[in-house]
Amino acid sequence: MSAAPSHPAHLDPSELGTKEYWDRYYQNDLDNGSPSSDEDDDDDENNNADADDDDEYHGTGAEPPDPSELESWFDDVGAPQKTLAFLTSTTFPLSPNYIGAGDDDHSDAEGSSTTTATATATDLPPTVLDLGTGNGSALFALRLEGGYTGRMVGVDYSTQSVELARKLWRQYGSSWRASAPAPTNSTSSSSAASTTSASAAPSTTTPTPTSAEPHPDSEPESDITFQVLDLIHDTPAQQAWWPTSAGGFDLVLDKGTFDAISLSSATVTVTVTGTGTVVEPDASPNASQFTPSRDRREWRVCELYPAKVLAMVKPGGFLLVTSCNWTEEEVVAWFTGAESEPQSTGRFEVYDTIKYPVFEFGGQRGQGVASVCFRKVI
């Protein structure tokens, strides 16, 4: 990785790029009931505020909101529905509906002849990692409406976000597990068997929600868990839920997380070595890893993010990025320019894009949202 990476011009920092903003945002959701795009249920939730959170919808005859009704970025352009349709289409290799025709000659793969390790040559269902999971709506939609049955992990640096997503999955998960097929007897190479935060994820071994903390190994490979993770400063491969033998997840989702990180003014000190770029948490001149100033530089955190994400996708796996702050061409520039970290290999190339309504303003034509699907090649 070079000392001066080529990328689009930075965005001006904003409050939306701060952890404090998102902590307040999701705390408000926790305090005022599960968020949805239809607030008609607010009174019912307020009336049950003293009830056990796990039983919010049980015994009342009410059902939790449809996943499509949960608040989500880009609702105004139908991005959640479009991305779900893309991921469940007959042409997307990880889709439960995939028919297997013409994948190697995909028209938007930029004509690359690079050999890719396949993420689909397995009888095991694909694993999914949701970056900046928020309320978990993307994973709920894939599980409950999209037919994805494999291991899913949602991560967020906001503890309040993770708490909210866990709460919602307790409500959705009991009914899903009651009707889900029995898990495979095979040991998934992408298995993540335990949690990493101080408050473990809710038990998922019985249909009845419970507030008891489970044993870390009690969660089946087919379930969803939510974990606290700082995407810049934490190391996913060191977390207990990381699929070590697989080397990453089959599918990684980013629905606005890169947007938020791009609005952060935070910086990190990096040292460019002969093998790659190393983040130095301690930038003191007395640090043991100190090198001459010509090898050190302050980077905005968004400059590190594409390489961080690259390391989370297994060879042959996919990354789907949805952004409203960057154009399609800018998203492509950011992620195809990402070089692997010292401990990983590979690069991203464009696999496909999702089309949205085109508007014209000031003589310029464009989309309000960009969704680009990348594939990791070696």
C-alpha positions in Angstrom: 0.0 0.0 0.0 1.5 3.3 -1.0 2.0 6.3 1.4 -0.3 8.5 -0.7 -3.2 6.4 -1.9 -5.2 7.7 -4.9 -8.9 8.2 -4.0 -11.7 10.8 -4.5 -11.5 14.1 -2.6 -12.5 13.8 1.1 -15.9 14.9 2.3 -16.2 17.6 4.9 -16.6 16.2 8.4 -20.1 16.0 9.9 -21.9 15.1 13.1 -23.1 11.9 11.3 -19.5 10.8 11.4 -19.3 10.6 15.2 -19.9 7.7 17.5 -21.7 10.1 19.9 -24.3 10.9 17.3 -25.2 7.2 16.7 -25.1 6.3 20.4 -27.8 9.0 20.9 -29.7 7.9 17.8 -30.0 4.3 18.9 -30.6 5.1 22.5 -33.6 7.1 21.4 -34.9 4.1 19.5 -34.4 1.9 22.6 -36.1 4.5 24.9 -39.1 5.0 22.5 -39.7 1.5 21.1 -38.4 -0.4 18.1 -37.9 2.0 15.2 -39.9 1.5 12.0 -40.9 3.6 9.0 -44.4 3.4 10.3 -44.8 4.9 13.8 -48.4 3.7 14.3 -47.3 1.2 17.0 -45.8 3.8 19.3 -48.7 3.9 21.6 -48.8 0.2 22.0 -45.1 0.0 22.8 -45.4 2.9 25.3 -48.3 1.1 27.0 -46.1 -2.0 27.4 -42.9 -0.1 28.5 -42.9 -1.9 31.8 -43.1 -5.3 30.3 -40.1 -7.5 29.7 -38.4 -6.5 26.5 -38.2 -10.1 25.4 -42.0 -10.4 25.6 -42.9 -7.1 24.0 -45.0 -8.8 21.2 -45.8 -12.0 23.0 -49.2 -12.4 24.7 -50.5 -9.2 23.2 -51.7 -10.7 19.8 -49.4 -8.2 18.0 -46.6 -9.1 15.7 -43.2 -7.4 15.4 -43.1 -5.1 12.4 -42.2 -6.6 9.0 -38.4 -6.2 8.4 -39.2 -4.0 5.5 -40.9 -1.5 7.8 -37.9 -1.1 10.1 -36.2 2.2 9.7 -33.4 2.1 7.1 -31.1 4.4 5.2 -32.1 5.0 1.6 -35.8 4.1 2.1 -36.8 7.0 -0.1 -35.3 5.4 -3.2 -36.2 1.8 -2.3 -32.6 0.7 -1.7 -33.4 -2.0 0.9 -35.9 -3.6 -1.5 -33.5 -3.3 -4.5 -30.5 -4.8 -2.6 -32.7 -7.7 -1.3 -33.9 -8.4 -4.8 -30.3 -8.4 -6.1 -29.1 -10.7 -3.4 -31.9 -13.2 -3.9 -32.0 -13.1 -7.7 -31.3 -16.1 -9.9 -28.1 -14.6 -11.1 -26.3 -13.8 -7.9 -24.0 -16.7 -7.0 -24.8 -16.7 -3.2 -28.6 -16.4 -3.7 -30.8 -19.3 -2.5 -32.4 -18.9 -6.0 -29.2 -19.0 -8.0 -29.5 -21.1 -11.2 -25.8 -21.2 -11.9 -25.8 -19.9 -15.5 -23.0 -17.6 -16.8 -21.4 -16.6 -13.5 -17.9 -16.8 -14.9 -18.8 -14.6 -17.8 -20.6 -11.9 -15.9 -20.9 -8.8 -18.0 -19.9 -6.4 -15.2 -16.9 -8.3 -14.0 -14.7 -5.9 -16.1 -13.5 -8.7 -18.3 -11.0 -9.8 -15.7 -9.2 -13.1 -16.4 -8.0 -13.3 -12.8 -8.7 -16.6 -11.1 -11.1 -16.3 -8.2 -11.5 -18.8 -5.5 -15.2 -19.6 -5.4 -17.3 -18.8 -2.4 -20.1 -21.0 -3.7 -18.4 -24.3 -4.2 -19.8 -25.7 -0.9 -23.0 -27.3 0.3 -23.0 -25.0 3.3 -25.1 -21.8 3.2 -23.2 -18.6 2.7 -22.1 -16.6 5.8 -23.0 -12.9 6.0 -21.3 -10.0 7.9 -23.2 -6.7 8.2 -20.9 -3.7 8.8 -22.6 -0.9 10.8 -25.6 -3.1 11.4 -27.8 -0.4 13.0 -31.1 -2.1 13.9 -30.2 -5.3 12.1 -32.8 -4.8 9.4 -30.6 -5.9 6.5 -29.9 -9.3 8.2 -33.5 -9.7 9.2 -34.6 -9.2 5.6 -32.1 -11.7 4.3 -33.1 -14.3 6.9 -36.9 -13.8 7.0 -37.6 -12.8 3.5 -34.6 -13.8 1.4 -34.1 -17.4 2.3 -30.5 -17.0 3.6 -30.0 -19.6 6.3 -26.3 -19.5 7.1 -24.4 -17.9 9.9 -24.9 -14.1 10.1 -23.0 -11.5 12.2 -23.9 -7.9 12.5 -21.3 -5.5 14.0 -21.5 -1.9 15.0 -19.3 0.4 17.2 -22.4 1.6 19.0 -23.3 -0.5 22.0 -26.9 0.9 21.7 -27.2 -0.3 18.1 -26.1 -3.8 19.1 -28.6 -3.8 22.0 -31.4 -2.7 19.8 -30.6 -5.3 17.1 -30.4 -8.1 19.7 -33.7 -7.0 21.1 -35.4 -7.1 17.7 -33.9 -10.5 16.9 -35.3 -12.0 20.1 -38.7 -10.9 18.8 -38.2 -12.2 15.2 -36.0 -15.1 16.0 -38.4 -17.2 18.0 -40.9 -17.6 15.2 -38.1 -18.1 12.6 -36.4 -20.8 14.5 -39.7 -22.6 15.1 -40.1 -23.0 11.3 -36.4 -23.2 10.2 -35.0 -26.4 8.9 -32.7 -28.4 11.1 -29.1 -27.1 11.0 -26.6 -29.1 8.9 -24.4 -31.7 10.7 -21.4 -30.4 8.8 -19.0 -28.1 10.6 -19.0 -24.8 8.7 -15.6 -23.3 7.9 -17.3 -20.0 8.6 -18.6 -21.0 12.0 -18.6 -18.4 14.7 -19.5 -20.0 18.0 -19.2 -17.3 20.6 -19.6 -13.7 21.5 -17.0 -11.1 22.2 -18.7 -8.3 24.2 -19.3 -8.3 27.9 -23.1 -8.9 27.5 -23.4 -12.1 25.5 -26.0 -12.4 22.7 -29.4 -13.9 23.6 -29.8 -17.6 23.7 -30.9 -19.1 20.4 -31.3 -22.7 21.2 -35.0 -22.7 22.0 -38.0 -21.0 20.5 -38.8 -19.3 23.7 -37.0 -16.0 24.2 -35.1 -15.8 27.4 -33.0 -13.1 29.2 -30.5 -15.7 30.4 -27.0 -15.5 29.1 -26.1 -18.5 27.0 -22.9 -20.5 27.0 -20.8 -19.1 24.2 -20.9 -22.4 22.3 -24.7 -22.7 22.5 -25.4 -20.6 19.4 -26.1 -22.7 16.2 -24.2 -21.8 13.1 -27.5 -20.9 11.4 -28.4 -18.1 13.8 -27.8 -14.3 13.8 -25.6 -12.6 16.4 -24.8 -9.0 17.0 -21.4 -7.8 18.3 -19.7 -4.5 19.2 -16.8 -3.8 16.9 -14.8 -0.7 16.0 -14.1 -1.4 12.3 -11.0 0.8 12.3 -9.3 0.1 15.6 -10.4 -3.5 16.4 -9.1 -6.6 14.6 -12.0 -8.8 13.4 -9.8 -11.9 13.0 -9.0 -11.8 16.7 -12.7 -12.0 17.6 -14.3 -15.2 18.8 -17.0 -15.1 16.1 -14.4 -14.7 13.2 -14.5 -17.7 10.7 -10.8 -18.4 11.0 -10.6 -21.4 8.7 -12.6 -19.7 6.0 -10.5 -16.6 6.0 -13.5 -14.3 6.0 -17.2 -14.1 5.2 -18.9 -15.1 1.9 -20.9 -11.9 1.8 -20.2 -8.5 3.5 -22.7 -5.7 3.5 -22.2 -2.0 3.9 -25.4 0.1 3.7 -24.2 3.6 4.5 -21.4 2.7 6.9 -18.7 3.9 4.5 -20.7 7.1 4.2 -20.6 7.7 7.9 -16.9 6.9 8.2 -16.2 9.3 5.3 -17.9 12.0 7.4 -15.6 11.4 10.4 -12.8 13.8 11.1 -10.9 11.1 13.0 -7.4 10.2 11.8 -5.0 7.4 12.4 -1.2 7.3 12.2 0.1 4.8 9.8 3.6 3.6 9.0 4.3 2.4 5.5 6.6 -0.6 5.6 7.9 -2.9 2.9 5.0 -5.2 3.3 2.1 -2.9 3.7 0.5 -0.3 6.0 0.4 -0.8 9.8 -1.9 1.2 12.0 0.0 2.6 15.1 -2.3 3.2 18.0 0.6 4.7 19.8 2.1 7.5 17.6 4.6 8.6 20.3 8.2 9.1 19.1 9.1 6.8 22.0 7.0 3.9 20.7 9.0 0.8 19.9 7.6 0.8 16.4 8.7 4.3 15.6 10.2 4.9 12.2 11.5 8.0 10.5 8.8 10.7 9.7 9.0 10.1 6.0 7.4 6.6 6.6 4.6 8.0 8.8 1.4 9.9 7.9 -1.9 10.9 9.3 -4.8 9.3 7.4 -8.5 10.0 7.6 -10.1 6.7 8.8 -12.0 6.4 5.5 -8.7 5.9 3.8 -8.1 2.7 5.8 -11.6 1.4 5.6 -11.5 -0.3 2.1 -8.4 -2.3 3.0 -10.0 -3.3 6.4 -13.1 -4.5 4.6 -11.1 -6.4 2.0 -9.6 -8.5 4.8 -13.1 -9.4 6.0 -14.2 -11.0 2.7 -13.1 -14.5 1.9 -11.4 -15.2 -1.4 -14.1 -15.3 -4.0 -16.6 -13.7 -1.7 -18.7 -10.5 -2.3 -19.0 -7.0 -0.8 -22.1 -5.0 -1.5 -21.7 -1.2 -0.8 -24.6 1.2 -0.9 -23.8 4.9 -0.6 -25.6 8.2 -0.9 -22.5 10.4 -0.4 -20.4 9.0 -3.2 -21.2 8.4 -6.9 -21.0 4.9 -8.4 -17.7 5.8 -10.0 -16.3 7.2 -6.7 -17.3 4.0 -4.8 -15.5 1.9 -7.4 -12.4 4.1 -7.1 -12.3 3.8 -3.3 -12.7 0.0 -3.2 -10.8 -1.2 -6.3 -7.9 1.0 -5.2 -7.8 -0.9 -1.8 -4.7 -3.0 -1.4 -4.5 -5.8 1.0 -3.2 -5.5 4.6 0.1 -7.2 5.4 -1.7 -10.3 6.8 -4.1 -10.7 3.8 -4.1 -10.9 0.1 -6.3 -10.1 -2.8 -8.2 -7.1 -4.2 -11.7 -6.1 -5.2 -13.0 -5.9 -8.7 -16.5 -4.8 -9.8 -19.0 -7.7 -10.1 -22.2 -5.8 -10.7 -24.1 -2.6 -9.9 -27.7 -1.9 -8.9 -29.6 0.7 -10.9 -31.7 3.5 -9.4 -33.8 6.2 -11.0 -31.7 8.8 -12.8 -32.2 12.5 -12.2 -30.9 15.6 -13.9 -29.7 18.8 -12.2 -27.6 21.6 -13.6 -27.0 19.7 -16.8 -25.6 16.7 -14.8 -27.3 13.3 -14.7 -26.9 10.8 -11.9 -28.4 8.6 -9.3 -29.2 9.6 -5.7 -27.8 6.4 -4.4 -25.1 4.0 -5.6 -24.9 0.3 -4.9 -21.9 -1.6 -6.2 -21.2 -5.3 -5.7 -17.5 -6.2 -5.6 -15.9 -9.7 -5.7 -12.6 -10.4 -4.0 -10.0 -11.9 -6.3 -6.6 -13.2 -5.5 
